[in-house]
Amino acid sequence: MQCSGATPSETIMTLHLSVRFNPMLRKTNLAVWRLWRSWKLNLHSSTVCASSGSLDKSEELSEKPPHTPVMLKEMLHYLDIQPGQVVLDMTFGGGGHTKAILNMVPEVTVLALDRDPTAISLAQQLAKEHFGRVKPLLGRFSELEALLSNMSIKPGSIDAVLLDAGCSSMQMDQAERGFALSKDGPLDMRMDGERYPDMPCAADVVNTLDQQALASILTAYGEERNARKIASAIVEARRLDPITRTHQLASVVAGSFPAGVIYARKDRLHRSSHVATKTFQALRIFVNDELNELHEGLRAAQATLRPGGRLCVLTFHSLEDRLVKRFLQGDDLSNLDQYSFSPRKQGPGKEKLVGKRESVYWLPLRKKVITPEKEDVKENPRGRSAKLRAALRR
Ligand SMILES: C[S@@+](CC[C@H](N)C(=O)[O-])C[C@H]1O[C@@H](n2cnc3c(N)ncnc32)[C@H](O)[C@@H]1O
């Protein structure tokens, strides 16, 4: 019932052992990913997360705006885009930021990257409306430099780069993508499962990894205090039936808590949130390799921006923001195994934070992280945990 089809038991065994002996967050992720990537056997059409059809789903989404951009005015202020410049939107999504740039600045060209083919079909539509001003690029942050090189765009030539991390409302709103615990759908969560159908989905993770590995993922990427309890409930439940649906997973997680606490957690707006929210976040980050990708994205931004060019990065949880902060401070994150991005566990990177450091590549445009205004959060609750960092390429 898993996305990637039948698996030789030997591979599964290696996978379990590898995770068990790599307790650190990055090691866990890298070890599992290496195995996932080499695990390309027997993809069946009956898998739970099989591609759901044509690439062009933009028509289904035309009813409401696909995504309301967060901290738009702050982003535009710090990017300070001038007429005729070339901008790279690394996370096109529903196109909210790109559209605002096109409307605000004459003769600007936007290179619009996204790993999700659905987002890219929206970018293609926009490219037709703004002839020559939008260049859609389907791919991941880690593929960006190759994509730009294919277009003969030289390193160090882009004027401004924006990156709005995480997933879009458009992805969350489609039940069949399996991102949202509030909508029943296959437990998928892959942003580009259509492009990489043998990439493991969330159902593969919950049905395959052992309890300890699951708990590490929930702790590392969900900062979930009850990770072990939840991992144990998942392992118990899947003995009876594989966990293949979002609602099924939500009720397995809820079942390990007393009924009174299922909605007892509060988000930053003091709204009740389901006890499985952090589990879903952790699985999504793991499945899409989001922290490695973010690091690759920052490196690509560094390589593509011209001296004096501007970078704005919007993040939605502390794991991402910490990575961005350290990158812009000039920390060498190339050996991510040494870093723990969990707030409770600080890796060797911690000592490096002592004292004032400066990157040879980046000059912060504002020292402190920029957060949304209260009024904006009321209008667009998705921005409640948003953090914006802006820097100038030296
Ligand atoms: C928060 S949304 C962007 C929303 C957009 N700024 C807007 O205003 O509509 C993030 C988008 O980034 C894409 N994305 C996430 N990680 C990516 C990666 N590693 N490479 C390329 N695109 C990525 C997602 O598919 C998603 O569409």
The ligand as an SDF file (V2000), in Angstrom:
LIG
                    3D

 27 29  0  0  0  0  0  0  0  0999 V2000
    4.5540   29.5340    0.7540 C   0  0  0  0  0  0  0  0  0  0  0  0
    4.3990   28.9970   -0.8760 S   0  0  0  0  0  0  0  0  0  0  0  0
    4.7790   30.4130   -1.8280 C   0  0  0  0  0  0  0  0  0  0  0  0
    3.6230   31.3220   -2.0300 C   0  0  0  0  0  0  0  0  0  0  0  0
    3.8950   32.4900   -2.9460 C   0  0  0  0  0  0  0  0  0  0  0  0
    4.9210   33.3650   -2.4310 N   0  0  0  0  0  0  0  0  0  0  0  0
    2.6410   33.2780   -3.2040 C   0  0  0  0  0  0  0  0  0  0  0  0
    2.5870   34.4490   -2.8230 O   0  0  0  0  0  0  0  0  0  0  0  0
    1.7050   32.7410   -3.7770 O   0  0  0  0  0  0  0  0  0  0  0  0
    5.8190   28.0450   -1.0720 C   0  0  0  0  0  0  0  0  0  0  0  0
    5.9980   27.4420   -2.4500 C   0  0  0  0  0  0  0  0  0  0  0  0
    7.3490   27.0380   -2.5530 O   0  0  0  0  0  0  0  0  0  0  0  0
    7.4350   25.8200   -3.2100 C   0  0  0  0  0  0  0  0  0  0  0  0
    8.6430   25.1690   -2.7180 N   0  0  0  0  0  0  0  0  0  0  0  0
    8.8720   24.6990   -1.4860 C   0  0  0  0  0  0  0  0  0  0  0  0
   10.0770   24.1360   -1.4050 N   0  0  0  0  0  0  0  0  0  0  0  0
   10.6400   24.2770   -2.6350 C   0  0  0  0  0  0  0  0  0  0  0  0
   11.9010   23.8760   -3.1910 C   0  0  0  0  0  0  0  0  0  0  0  0
   12.8010   23.2300   -2.4700 N   0  0  0  0  0  0  0  0  0  0  0  0
   12.1410   24.1850   -4.4710 N   0  0  0  0  0  0  0  0  0  0  0  0
   11.2220   24.8660   -5.2070 C   0  0  0  0  0  0  0  0  0  0  0  0
   10.0200   25.2390   -4.7560 N   0  0  0  0  0  0  0  0  0  0  0  0
    9.7330   24.9430   -3.4700 C   0  0  0  0  0  0  0  0  0  0  0  0
    6.1710   25.0960   -2.8260 C   0  0  0  0  0  0  0  0  0  0  0  0
    5.8420   24.1350   -3.7970 O   0  0  0  0  0  0  0  0  0  0  0  0
    5.1600   26.2200   -2.7220 C   0  0  0  0  0  0  0  0  0  0  0  0
    4.4570   26.3780   -3.9200 O   0  0  0  0  0  0  0  0  0  0  0  0
  1  2  1  0
  2  3  1  0
  2 10  1  0
  3  4  1  0
  4  5  1  0
  5  6  1  0
  5  7  1  0
  7  8  2  0
  7  9  1  0
 10 11  1  0
 11 12  1  0
 11 26  1  0
 12 13  1  0
 13 14  1  0
 13 24  1  0
 14 15  1  0
 14 23  1  0
 15 16  2  0
 16 17  1  0
 17 18  1  0
 17 23  2  0
 18 19  1  0
 18 20  2  0
 20 21  1  0
 21 22  2  0
 22 23  1  0
 24 25  1  0
 24 26  1  0
 26 27  1  0
M  CHG  2   2   1   9  -1
M  END
$$$$
